[in-house]
Amino acid sequence: MRPAIIGVSMGIMTAISLKNEKTINSSVIRISLTTEIMMIVIFGLMEIN
């Protein structure tokens, strides 16, 4: 459970840092990061249950 929480927090921090940039590449990276974060959250919830 702890590795999932660490991964989620790291993904959120990187997404916030990318949010400040205004380039097209960062938006593409942000989309992949949000899907990654959602998958990590889903797996984390499955581990809790």
PDB file of N, CA, C and O in Angstrom:
ATOM      1  N   MET A   1       0.839  -1.203   0.000  1.00  0.00           N
ATOM      2  CA  MET A   1       0.000   0.000   0.000  1.00  0.00           C
ATOM      3  C   MET A   1       0.872   1.250   0.000  1.00  0.00           C
ATOM      4  O   MET A   1       0.542   2.232  -0.665  1.00  0.00           O
ATOM      5  N   ARG A   2       1.977   1.227   0.734  1.00  0.00           N
ATOM      6  CA  ARG A   2       2.816   2.425   0.798  1.00  0.00           C
ATOM      7  C   ARG A   2       3.445   2.779  -0.542  1.00  0.00           C
ATOM      8  O   ARG A   2       3.472   3.962  -0.880  1.00  0.00           O
ATOM      9  N   PRO A   3       3.956   1.821  -1.335  1.00  0.00           N
ATOM     10  CA  PRO A   3       4.534   2.201  -2.630  1.00  0.00           C
ATOM     11  C   PRO A   3       3.520   2.877  -3.534  1.00  0.00           C
ATOM     12  O   PRO A   3       3.871   3.783  -4.289  1.00  0.00           O
ATOM     13  N   ALA A   4       2.256   2.447  -3.468  1.00  0.00           N
ATOM     14  CA  ALA A   4       1.233   3.086  -4.298  1.00  0.00           C
ATOM     15  C   ALA A   4       1.042   4.533  -3.878  1.00  0.00           C
ATOM     16  O   ALA A   4       0.909   5.413  -4.729  1.00  0.00           O
ATOM     17  N   ILE A   5       1.028   4.792  -2.559  1.00  0.00           N
ATOM     18  CA  ILE A   5       0.846   6.167  -2.079  1.00  0.00           C
ATOM     19  C   ILE A   5       2.036   7.022  -2.502  1.00  0.00           C
ATOM     20  O   ILE A   5       1.861   8.172  -2.905  1.00  0.00           O
ATOM     21  N   ILE A   6       3.252   6.463  -2.412  1.00  0.00           N
ATOM     22  CA  ILE A   6       4.440   7.219  -2.817  1.00  0.00           C
ATOM     23  C   ILE A   6       4.362   7.530  -4.311  1.00  0.00           C
ATOM     24  O   ILE A   6       4.672   8.647  -4.727  1.00  0.00           O
ATOM     25  N   GLY A   7       3.951   6.551  -5.122  1.00  0.00           N
ATOM     26  CA  GLY A   7       3.842   6.777  -6.562  1.00  0.00           C
ATOM     27  C   GLY A   7       2.808   7.835  -6.882  1.00  0.00           C
ATOM     28  O   GLY A   7       3.021   8.669  -7.762  1.00  0.00           O
ATOM     29  N   VAL A   8       1.679   7.808  -6.170  1.00  0.00           N
ATOM     30  CA  VAL A   8       0.635   8.808  -6.413  1.00  0.00           C
ATOM     31  C   VAL A   8       1.141  10.196  -6.058  1.00  0.00           C
ATOM     32  O   VAL A   8       0.932  11.144  -6.814  1.00  0.00           O
ATOM     33  N   SER A   9       1.808  10.325  -4.909  1.00  0.00           N
ATOM     34  CA  SER A   9       2.293  11.646  -4.499  1.00  0.00           C
ATOM     35  C   SER A   9       3.351  12.151  -5.471  1.00  0.00           C
ATOM     36  O   SER A   9       3.372  13.339  -5.793  1.00  0.00           O
ATOM     37  N   MET A  10       4.242  11.259  -5.951  1.00  0.00           N
ATOM     38  CA  MET A  10       5.256  11.683  -6.914  1.00  0.00           C
ATOM     39  C   MET A  10       4.604  12.103  -8.225  1.00  0.00           C
ATOM     40  O   MET A  10       5.003  13.100  -8.827  1.00  0.00           O
ATOM     41  N   GLY A  11       3.596  11.343  -8.671  1.00  0.00           N
ATOM     42  CA  GLY A  11       2.910  11.701  -9.909  1.00  0.00           C
ATOM     43  C   GLY A  11       2.194  13.030  -9.792  1.00  0.00           C
ATOM     44  O   GLY A  11       2.205  13.828 -10.729  1.00  0.00           O
ATOM     45  N   ILE A  12       1.563  13.279  -8.634  1.00  0.00           N
ATOM     46  CA  ILE A  12       0.862  14.556  -8.437  1.00  0.00           C
ATOM     47  C   ILE A  12       1.859  15.704  -8.441  1.00  0.00           C
ATOM     48  O   ILE A  12       1.587  16.753  -9.025  1.00  0.00           O
ATOM     49  N   MET A  13       3.012  15.522  -7.799  1.00  0.00           N
ATOM     50  CA  MET A  13       4.011  16.593  -7.757  1.00  0.00           C
ATOM     51  C   MET A  13       4.540  16.895  -9.152  1.00  0.00           C
ATOM     52  O   MET A  13       4.712  18.060  -9.512  1.00  0.00           O
ATOM     53  N   THR A  14       4.800  15.848  -9.947  1.00  0.00           N
ATOM     54  CA  THR A  14       5.299  16.082 -11.302  1.00  0.00           C
ATOM     55  C   THR A  14       4.215  16.726 -12.160  1.00  0.00           C
ATOM     56  O   THR A  14       4.516  17.576 -12.997  1.00  0.00           O
ATOM     57  N   ALA A  15       2.945  16.329 -11.960  1.00  0.00           N
ATOM     58  CA  ALA A  15       1.858  16.936 -12.728  1.00  0.00           C
ATOM     59  C   ALA A  15       1.722  18.411 -12.383  1.00  0.00           C
ATOM     60  O   ALA A  15       1.482  19.233 -13.267  1.00  0.00           O
ATOM     61  N   ILE A  16       1.873  18.758 -11.101  1.00  0.00           N
ATOM     62  CA  ILE A  16       1.772  20.167 -10.699  1.00  0.00           C
ATOM     63  C   ILE A  16       2.914  20.959 -11.318  1.00  0.00           C
ATOM     64  O   ILE A  16       2.705  22.076 -11.791  1.00  0.00           O
ATOM     65  N   SER A  17       4.127  20.393 -11.321  1.00  0.00           N
ATOM     66  CA  SER A  17       5.266  21.108 -11.897  1.00  0.00           C
ATOM     67  C   SER A  17       5.084  21.258 -13.405  1.00  0.00           C
ATOM     68  O   SER A  17       5.482  22.276 -13.972  1.00  0.00           O
ATOM     69  N   LEU A  18       4.482  20.250 -14.071  1.00  0.00           N
ATOM     70  CA  LEU A  18       4.251  20.359 -15.509  1.00  0.00           C
ATOM     71  C   LEU A  18       3.117  21.334 -15.800  1.00  0.00           C
ATOM     72  O   LEU A  18       3.093  21.956 -16.862  1.00  0.00           O
ATOM     73  N   LYS A  19       2.176  21.472 -14.868  1.00  0.00           N
ATOM     74  CA  LYS A  19       1.038  22.365 -15.076  1.00  0.00           C
ATOM     75  C   LYS A  19       1.506  23.807 -15.244  1.00  0.00           C
ATOM     76  O   LYS A  19       0.863  24.590 -15.943  1.00  0.00           O
ATOM     77  N   ASN A  20       2.633  24.167 -14.599  1.00  0.00           N
ATOM     78  CA  ASN A  20       3.115  25.541 -14.683  1.00  0.00           C
ATOM     79  C   ASN A  20       3.705  25.849 -16.055  1.00  0.00           C
ATOM     80  O   ASN A  20       3.776  27.015 -16.442  1.00  0.00           O
ATOM     81  N   GLU A  21       4.135  24.819 -16.803  1.00  0.00           N
ATOM     82  CA  GLU A  21       4.704  25.056 -18.126  1.00  0.00           C
ATOM     83  C   GLU A  21       3.581  25.202 -19.141  1.00  0.00           C
ATOM     84  O   GLU A  21       2.514  24.606 -18.994  1.00  0.00           O
ATOM     85  N   LYS A  22       3.836  26.014 -20.186  1.00  0.00           N
ATOM     86  CA  LYS A  22       2.791  26.327 -21.165  1.00  0.00           C
ATOM     87  C   LYS A  22       3.103  25.750 -22.541  1.00  0.00           C
ATOM     88  O   LYS A  22       2.600  26.258 -23.543  1.00  0.00           O
ATOM     89  N   THR A  23       3.929  24.693 -22.613  1.00  0.00           N
ATOM     90  CA  THR A  23       4.285  24.144 -23.913  1.00  0.00           C
ATOM     91  C   THR A  23       3.333  23.021 -24.294  1.00  0.00           C
ATOM     92  O   THR A  23       2.634  22.472 -23.442  1.00  0.00           O
ATOM     93  N   ILE A  24       3.311  22.681 -25.585  1.00  0.00           N
ATOM     94  CA  ILE A  24       2.419  21.622 -26.059  1.00  0.00           C
ATOM     95  C   ILE A  24       2.903  20.268 -25.544  1.00  0.00           C
ATOM     96  O   ILE A  24       2.098  19.406 -25.192  1.00  0.00           O
ATOM     97  N   ASN A  25       4.230  20.088 -25.504  1.00  0.00           N
ATOM     98  CA  ASN A  25       4.766  18.796 -25.064  1.00  0.00           C
ATOM     99  C   ASN A  25       4.349  18.499 -23.630  1.00  0.00           C
ATOM    100  O   ASN A  25       4.031  17.355 -23.303  1.00  0.00           O
ATOM    101  N   SER A  26       4.348  19.522 -22.767  1.00  0.00           N
ATOM    102  CA  SER A  26       4.001  19.283 -21.367  1.00  0.00           C
ATOM    103  C   SER A  26       2.544  18.843 -21.249  1.00  0.00           C
ATOM    104  O   SER A  26       2.209  18.053 -20.367  1.00  0.00           O
ATOM    105  N   SER A  27       1.665  19.351 -22.138  1.00  0.00           N
ATOM    106  CA  SER A  27       0.264  18.937 -22.062  1.00  0.00           C
ATOM    107  C   SER A  27       0.129  17.467 -22.440  1.00  0.00           C
ATOM    108  O   SER A  27      -0.664  16.738 -21.843  1.00  0.00           O
ATOM    109  N   VAL A  28       0.903  17.033 -23.431  1.00  0.00           N
ATOM    110  CA  VAL A  28       0.862  15.615 -23.813  1.00  0.00           C
ATOM    111  C   VAL A  28       1.375  14.761 -22.663  1.00  0.00           C
ATOM    112  O   VAL A  28       0.790  13.729 -22.335  1.00  0.00           O
ATOM    113  N   ILE A  29       2.491  15.206 -22.043  1.00  0.00           N
ATOM    114  CA  ILE A  29       3.039  14.464 -20.905  1.00  0.00           C
ATOM    115  C   ILE A  29       2.024  14.451 -19.767  1.00  0.00           C
ATOM    116  O   ILE A  29       1.886  13.452 -19.061  1.00  0.00           O
ATOM    117  N   ARG A  30       1.312  15.573 -19.592  1.00  0.00           N
ATOM    118  CA  ARG A  30       0.340  15.664 -18.505  1.00  0.00           C
ATOM    119  C   ARG A  30      -0.781  14.652 -18.722  1.00  0.00           C
ATOM    120  O   ARG A  30      -1.235  14.027 -17.764  1.00  0.00           O
ATOM    121  N   ILE A  31      -1.234  14.479 -19.965  1.00  0.00           N
ATOM    122  CA  ILE A  31      -2.313  13.524 -20.230  1.00  0.00           C
ATOM    123  C   ILE A  31      -1.856  12.117 -19.861  1.00  0.00           C
ATOM    124  O   ILE A  31      -2.593  11.370 -19.217  1.00  0.00           O
ATOM    125  N   SER A  32      -0.633  11.753 -20.272  1.00  0.00           N
ATOM    126  CA  SER A  32      -0.133  10.415 -19.938  1.00  0.00           C
ATOM    127  C   SER A  32       0.062  10.275 -18.432  1.00  0.00           C
ATOM    128  O   SER A  32      -0.152   9.199 -17.873  1.00  0.00           O
ATOM    129  N   LEU A  33       0.470  11.368 -17.771  1.00  0.00           N
ATOM    130  CA  LEU A  33       0.663  11.309 -16.320  1.00  0.00           C
ATOM    131  C   LEU A  33      -0.670  11.125 -15.609  1.00  0.00           C
ATOM    132  O   LEU A  33      -0.754  10.360 -14.648  1.00  0.00           O
ATOM    133  N   THR A  34      -1.724  11.822 -16.068  1.00  0.00           N
ATOM    134  CA  THR A  34      -3.019  11.684 -15.393  1.00  0.00           C
ATOM    135  C   THR A  34      -3.540  10.260 -15.539  1.00  0.00           C
ATOM    136  O   THR A  34      -4.095   9.708 -14.589  1.00  0.00           O
ATOM    137  N   THR A  35      -3.371   9.654 -16.720  1.00  0.00           N
ATOM    138  CA  THR A  35      -3.812   8.269 -16.877  1.00  0.00           C
ATOM    139  C   THR A  35      -2.979   7.355 -15.988  1.00  0.00           C
ATOM    140  O   THR A  35      -3.501   6.405 -15.405  1.00  0.00           O
ATOM    141  N   GLU A  36      -1.657   7.648 -15.883  1.00  0.00           N
ATOM    142  CA  GLU A  36      -0.791   6.853 -15.012  1.00  0.00           C
ATOM    143  C   GLU A  36      -1.237   6.976 -13.561  1.00  0.00           C
ATOM    144  O   GLU A  36      -1.316   5.980 -12.842  1.00  0.00           O
ATOM    145  N   ILE A  37      -1.531   8.213 -13.132  1.00  0.00           N
ATOM    146  CA  ILE A  37      -1.952   8.441 -11.746  1.00  0.00           C
ATOM    147  C   ILE A  37      -3.260   7.704 -11.474  1.00  0.00           C
ATOM    148  O   ILE A  37      -3.423   7.096 -10.416  1.00  0.00           O
ATOM    149  N   MET A  38      -4.203   7.758 -12.435  1.00  0.00           N
ATOM    150  CA  MET A  38      -5.486   7.081 -12.225  1.00  0.00           C
ATOM    151  C   MET A  38      -5.277   5.571 -12.091  1.00  0.00           C
ATOM    152  O   MET A  38      -5.905   4.929 -11.250  1.00  0.00           O
ATOM    153  N   MET A  39      -4.387   5.002 -12.928  1.00  0.00           N
ATOM    154  CA  MET A  39      -4.121   3.564 -12.829  1.00  0.00           C
ATOM    155  C   MET A  39      -3.500   3.231 -11.478  1.00  0.00           C
ATOM    156  O   MET A  39      -3.859   2.232 -10.855  1.00  0.00           O
ATOM    157  N   ILE A  40      -2.554   4.082 -11.019  1.00  0.00           N
ATOM    158  CA  ILE A  40      -1.914   3.829  -9.722  1.00  0.00           C
ATOM    159  C   ILE A  40      -2.955   3.910  -8.608  1.00  0.00           C
ATOM    160  O   ILE A  40      -2.940   3.100  -7.681  1.00  0.00           O
ATOM    161  N   VAL A  41      -3.866   4.896  -8.699  1.00  0.00           N
ATOM    162  CA  VAL A  41      -4.896   5.040  -7.666  1.00  0.00           C
ATOM    163  C   VAL A  41      -5.810   3.821  -7.667  1.00  0.00           C
ATOM    164  O   VAL A  41      -6.163   3.308  -6.605  1.00  0.00           O
ATOM    165  N   ILE A  42      -6.197   3.352  -8.865  1.00  0.00           N
ATOM    166  CA  ILE A  42      -7.083   2.186  -8.939  1.00  0.00           C
ATOM    167  C   ILE A  42      -6.395   0.965  -8.334  1.00  0.00           C
ATOM    168  O   ILE A  42      -7.001   0.220  -7.565  1.00  0.00           O
ATOM    169  N   PHE A  43      -5.097   0.762  -8.694  1.00  0.00           N
ATOM    170  CA  PHE A  43      -4.380  -0.384  -8.136  1.00  0.00           C
ATOM    171  C   PHE A  43      -4.232  -0.241  -6.629  1.00  0.00           C
ATOM    172  O   PHE A  43      -4.318  -1.228  -5.899  1.00  0.00           O
ATOM    173  N   GLY A  44      -4.008   0.990  -6.154  1.00  0.00           N
ATOM    174  CA  GLY A  44      -3.889   1.211  -4.714  1.00  0.00           C
ATOM    175  C   GLY A  44      -5.185   0.878  -3.992  1.00  0.00           C
ATOM    176  O   GLY A  44      -5.166   0.274  -2.920  1.00  0.00           O
ATOM    177  N   LEU A  45      -6.320   1.275  -4.583  1.00  0.00           N
ATOM    178  CA  LEU A  45      -7.608   0.951  -3.961  1.00  0.00           C
ATOM    179  C   LEU A  45      -7.833  -0.558  -3.967  1.00  0.00           C
ATOM    180  O   LEU A  45      -8.373  -1.109  -3.008  1.00  0.00           O
ATOM    181  N   MET A  46      -7.420  -1.234  -5.050  1.00  0.00           N
ATOM    182  CA  MET A  46      -7.568  -2.683  -5.096  1.00  0.00           C
ATOM    183  C   MET A  46      -6.715  -3.332  -4.013  1.00  0.00           C
ATOM    184  O   MET A  46      -7.133  -4.312  -3.396  1.00  0.00           O
ATOM    185  N   GLU A  47      -5.500  -2.781  -3.775  1.00  0.00           N
ATOM    186  CA  GLU A  47      -4.641  -3.342  -2.733  1.00  0.00           C
ATOM    187  C   GLU A  47      -5.270  -3.147  -1.361  1.00  0.00           C
ATOM    188  O   GLU A  47      -5.189  -4.038  -0.515  1.00  0.00           O
ATOM    189  N   ILE A  48      -5.902  -1.985  -1.124  1.00  0.00           N
ATOM    190  CA  ILE A  48      -6.529  -1.729   0.175  1.00  0.00           C
ATOM    191  C   ILE A  48      -7.669  -2.724   0.397  1.00  0.00           C
ATOM    192  O   ILE A  48      -7.812  -3.284   1.484  1.00  0.00           O
ATOM    193  N   ASN A  49      -8.481  -2.939  -0.650  1.00  0.00           N
ATOM    194  CA  ASN A  49      -9.598  -3.872  -0.518  1.00  0.00           C
ATOM    195  C   ASN A  49      -9.074  -5.299  -0.538  1.00  0.00           C
ATOM    196  O   ASN A  49      -9.855  -6.245  -0.440  1.00  0.00           O
TER     197      ASN A  49
END
